[in-house]
Amino acid sequence: MTDSTTDQLTTIVALEASLGLAIPPAIAQRLGLQAGMHVVFTPTANGFSVTTRPTLDPGFHQPLTPSTADQPGPLEILRRSEESLAD
């Protein structure tokens, strides 16, 4: 017997140059997954694991924006990288 929140069949689909997996709703709800979240795939001996990737709080880099506009450097790179993740 299978647990409806752990063992569910899904199909791999082609998404442009990548592959996509549909996460069954019961599993997504149990794990608190939502559209737009960032995840990390890690290869394992039996396949892979998927974990959510925390993102920076927008309030963290907003105060940095005025100071980085005239001096691009590590803080500007951090701000641009966080914006690219939101796309």
C-alpha positions as CSV (number, residue, x, y, z in Angstrom):
1,M,0.0,0.0,0.0
2,T,1.3,3.5,-0.8
3,D,1.0,6.7,1.2
4,S,-0.8,9.3,-1.0
5,T,1.6,12.0,0.2
6,T,4.8,10.2,-0.5
7,D,4.6,7.8,-3.5
8,Q,3.0,9.3,-6.6
9,L,3.7,8.9,-10.2
10,T,4.5,11.9,-12.4
11,T,5.7,12.4,-16.0
12,I,8.9,14.3,-17.1
13,V,8.1,16.9,-19.7
14,A,10.3,18.9,-22.1
15,L,10.5,22.6,-21.3
16,E,12.6,24.3,-24.0
17,A,16.2,23.1,-23.2
18,S,15.3,21.7,-19.8
19,L,13.1,19.0,-18.3
20,G,10.2,19.6,-16.0
21,L,8.5,17.5,-13.3
22,A,5.0,18.1,-12.1
23,I,4.8,17.9,-8.3
24,P,1.5,16.2,-7.2
25,P,-0.7,18.6,-5.3
26,A,-0.7,16.5,-2.1
27,I,3.1,16.5,-1.9
28,A,3.4,20.2,-2.8
29,Q,0.9,21.1,-0.1
30,R,2.5,18.9,2.5
31,L,5.9,20.5,1.8
32,G,4.6,24.1,1.5
33,L,5.8,24.4,-2.1
34,Q,4.4,27.2,-4.2
35,A,4.8,28.4,-7.8
36,G,7.9,30.7,-8.1
37,M,9.9,29.1,-5.3
38,H,13.5,28.3,-6.0
39,V,14.7,24.7,-5.5
40,V,18.0,22.9,-5.6
41,F,18.3,19.5,-7.2
42,T,21.1,17.3,-5.6
43,P,22.1,14.0,-7.2
44,T,22.0,11.0,-4.8
45,A,22.8,7.3,-5.1
46,N,19.1,6.6,-5.8
47,G,18.2,9.6,-7.9
48,F,18.1,13.1,-6.6
49,S,16.7,15.2,-3.7
50,V,15.0,18.5,-4.1
51,T,15.2,21.2,-1.4
52,T,13.9,24.7,-1.3
53,R,16.4,27.5,-1.7
54,P,15.9,30.4,0.6
55,T,16.0,33.8,-1.0
56,L,17.0,37.1,0.5
57,D,14.4,39.3,2.1
58,P,13.8,42.2,-0.2
59,G,14.3,44.6,2.7
60,F,17.9,43.4,2.9
61,H,19.1,44.9,-0.3
62,Q,16.7,47.8,-0.8
63,P,18.6,50.2,1.6
64,L,21.8,49.2,-0.3
65,T,20.5,50.3,-3.7
66,P,21.3,54.1,-3.6
67,S,24.8,53.4,-2.3
68,T,25.6,50.9,-5.0
69,A,24.4,52.9,-8.0
70,D,27.5,55.1,-8.1
71,Q,30.0,52.4,-6.8
72,P,29.3,49.1,-8.6
73,G,31.0,46.3,-6.8
74,P,30.1,43.3,-4.6
75,L,26.9,44.9,-3.3
76,E,25.7,45.8,-6.8
77,I,26.5,42.2,-7.9
78,L,24.5,40.9,-4.9
79,R,21.5,43.1,-5.8
80,R,21.5,42.1,-9.5
81,S,21.8,38.5,-8.7
82,E,18.8,38.6,-6.4
83,E,16.8,40.4,-9.0
84,S,17.7,37.8,-11.6
85,L,16.4,35.0,-9.3
86,A,13.0,36.8,-9.1
87,D,12.6,36.6,-12.9
